[in-house]
Amino acid sequence: MLIIGINGSPNAKGNTAFLVDKILEQASTLGAHTQLIQVAELVNSVKQPFCVVCSNPCTGACYKGTPLEEGYELLRKADGVIIGSPTYFGTVTAQLKAFFDKTRKLRREFWLYNTVGAGVTVGGSKYGGQEATIKALHDIMLVQGMVIVGDGFGEKDAGHHGVAAHRPADQDEFALERLQLLGKRLVQVCDATQSIRKS
């Protein structure tokens, strides 16, 4: 089982990276192989960092032979994906939006169809728009045909949209607890849905 973490923050070592890393650690503890994608690095590797619909249908020509293409190829292999973004003006970062705007080829070819996905975010304040950001992450996943899980697990509770932390994330005790549950849930549903993902 392969779980990919996507850090949608321009900061490779910040609060969002911390949250994504914690989920990947939990997944690894439960037997999953994990890898991390740093979105800002990949988006910056292409000449045109945002989609301008240079081909229709999308052929991926604008990112061919770049680290961005390698990132998409890695996603193609994933059983599960945890997408993290800080909350910027009540939604995801420009870098993460640009990364997914260029996935039109992936969508057309069903690369992420039935891949299990979950979202995490962190804001500068407790009520800084985190839930809207997680919903934006869910929208991205739904457009790809992914299976979304929240942060509920078994006997604890049914859960919520995902993990919504406030800065500094490593001191948000409630978020830290929910990260553990979300990691377990992600692995559990990846395992249960292996047969519906195309080989």
Secondary structure, DSSP 8 states (H G I E B T S, - for coil): -EEEEEE-SS-TTSHHHHHHHHHHHHHHHTT-EEEEEEHHHHHTTSSS-S----SSS---GGGTTSHHHHHHHHHHT-SEEEEEEE-BTTB--HHHHHHHHT-HHHHHTTTTTT-EEEEEEEESSTTSSHHHHHHHHHHHHHHTT-EE--S-BTTTB---SSEEEESSGGG-HHHHHHHHHHHHHHHHHHHHTGGGS--
